[in-house]
Amino acid sequence: MFPAGRYSSKAHRCIRALKTVQTEYAAPQLYTSLHRRTCSSVSTPRITTHYTIHPREKDSRWEGVEMERFADEADVVIVGGGPAGLSAAIRLKQLANEHEKELRVCLVEKASQIGAHTLSGACLEPSALDELFPDWKERGAPLNTPVTEDVFSILTEKHRIPVPILPGLPMVNHGNYIVRLGNFVRWLGEQAEELGVEIYPGYAAAEVLFHEDGSVKGIATNDVGIAKDGSPKDVFERGMELHAKVTVFGEGCHGHLAKQLYKHFNLRENCEPQTYAIGLKEVWTIDEKKWRPGRVEHSVGWPLNRHTYGGSFLYHLNEGEPLVALGFVVGLDYTNPYLSPFREFQRWKHHPSVAPTLEGGNRIAYGARALNEGGVQSIPKLTFPGGLLIGCSPGFMNVPKIKGTHTAMKSGMLAAETIFPKVTAEDLESETIGIHVPEYSDVLKSSWVWKELHAVRNIRPSFHNYFGLYGGMVYTGIFYWIFRGKEPWTLKHCGLDAHQLKPAKECTPIEYPKPDGKISFDLLSSVALSGTNHEGDQPPHLTLRDDSVPVNRNLAVFDGPEQRFCPAGVYEYVPVETGDGMRLQINAQNCVHCKTCDIKDPSQNINWVVPEGGGGPAYNGM
Amino acid sequence: MSGRVLVGVKRVIDYAVKIRVKPDNSSVVTDGVKHSMNPFCEIAVEEAVKLKEKKLIKEVVAVSCGPQQAQETIRTALAMGADRGIHVQVAGKDYESMGPLQVSKIMAALAKKEDAQLVILGKQAIDDDCNQTGQMTAALLDWPQGTFASEVALEGDKIKVVREIDGGLETIRINTPAVITADLRLNTPRYATLPNIMKAKKKKIANMKPEDLGVDLTSRLEVLRVDEPPQREAGVKVETVEDLVGKLKDAGRV
């Protein structure tokens, strides 16, 4: 063990992670012959049938099928109906009305209704909302629960150590509201429709379109009617093309189109890779006697060890019936492939400081979503000819505050304010057909969003030291609370989350308690509560670049971590029907669109693409 | 013959959503819950649109009874190919107590008003599973009915309907005008694609109230209580036949 100097131990971990990746690629044959359990006596069965991996141009079943697409023109097309996308749409229409200009704004959203794929804690800071709608109260925005009590604790297996929340610390919540973000997003959608935004829920943006000069032309929605084996059905229909002068991408954390745009326009060459966490959430109705509306509880510590970033939240809502929103966040840079974020969440609920609140209560909702933790260091280049990125997609979350909605909304509003003059200009001189709006990036960097993110930039990376969580808390105390984030250095993250996993043989399996069916539950009944569903007869949207990698590498080296980190039970390793060995079974219908697999797959072999629009979870006020 | 077909579409809670009973046991929670068109109504719309594409009928009119959100369901039907829509506005307490009797009265009145040749409905709705509206509508109009249709063929002024019944398939020939209710295997509904949704915004949806049709919405039923189904108990495995008989005797079943 090396003596702990903060930088040397961090560098040591990074080098070790790199070495692990190298040795794996050097000798895959070793594992196939030595580990009989993981080698198949039959060749790898075909798993992926999606056309992004098996192009239709080369597929004989698609010969003669009409592939022409209907196209329509708008001034601005927004991908994603979350807080950022809707704020951008609303602001554009507000400006259009103010200046009496015509503006066609179209918004596409993959969920069947606005808010159905929205999941967050959430404690909303109303700063951006005050700017967007100063009269939000009169308009009936569902901010019904002002925060009245704020509690922060460090948990041990049996006890709770309260931590005083001194004013000035990032987790002070005075003036904020506990909201059901899905309901808030639904309200934003209604405001947007009233202003004349064309909102199309149930249609996913599946493809980015380009002009000949390389600028973004718009998007195409998903095709429908493709069978599970990749062939066209009778009801096959092409998606539609929506062309725009500027396309705004607000897909949320780890968007699939954004992933393509990063590669295409090389937007990430001067920033660190994004780091993520997974957030799992449940909503419970509880016994009225235990209900304390306006109470905000956060904890760190148990059941995670000090080197695994994460913690819990429990918020008491005030919306009529005694409701609590609770959940657990686990940083996706965890190293033990045996860790299951879902089971850590279920285990945490049994803690003596949490279980009494839930006793006698009823669980009514469940869901999960990845969230960004990279902060300022991981923000890519935000604009490119024909488009720009807003919201959690590039990632403006304030990690210690665990709030990203206000910054996402503000980024959407700033995007609208910089796009508007350009798309309504009478004689705009643009180098490319798709308009480039670099002003958005400049305006964002001089706004309160950047100031806020800059002040907290070192808190998350400060966690990577020998003392783990406690080192991070000490760092926060000194450099944020006292010095307000003004230290001249910027700490780095540790590289891709996917590369942080250690091989299974170097780690100990974790013994999780069985769910008791009253406070903790099993995975499948939880997934049923998310209301998720997809058309069964379509190619799985969790595509693998190489169908043989899961068994040959993920299972062989890391014991198949995807069967543990997926909060919806999509990935299962099952024995093959004939002969020895295992195969990966993908239950695509369970997917809740959290994006964790695309982020954490140690082989980066899983590529999440969008399924037929309308599919996915049916969250109601999550 | 007018060549006009009336199709009834109902907005129901999506089939994949977990249903929750309200704390006061009065009904189920619908606020904010994902809704969609009843799957059998989708099949009905598809059949009507198919008949129009074969040029056997001239116009498809989609009808829905309910609150403001019913318009979304009508728009989906319009996007699938219906020509125009009729929204019969029923909200609040009236909507909560509305059942097959009230809807069939409305459909019958509309069928007469619109001089419809055919009324196609889904065989049942997935929220109440009543399977009554089609039959009641036919009775009120004194029209023949072809229910549980898995095949529909127009032959001049008669219709041949293949019905799915318990024993197998029954083929009947009925006169027009008639009421048909769609079963699962009648067809595979097409998707409502985005260009069609955009075009559907230009199609007309007429608004009217049940009073305009002379329909009285009073319900003959009163819902006393709604409860979740009882939790399934775990099964018990026994080793021998004697154990099985013993356990059945203990439970008082033998």
Interface residues (C-beta under 8 A of the other chain):
Chain A: F70 D72 S112 Q113 G115 A116 G182 N183 R186 Y200 Y203 T221 V224 G225 D234 V235 E237 G239 M240 T285 E321 I364 A528 L529 G531 T532 N533 A618 N620 G621
Chain B: D14 Y15 A16 V17 K18 R20 P23 D31 G32 V33 K34 S36 T188 P189 R190 Y191 T193 L194 P195 I197 M198
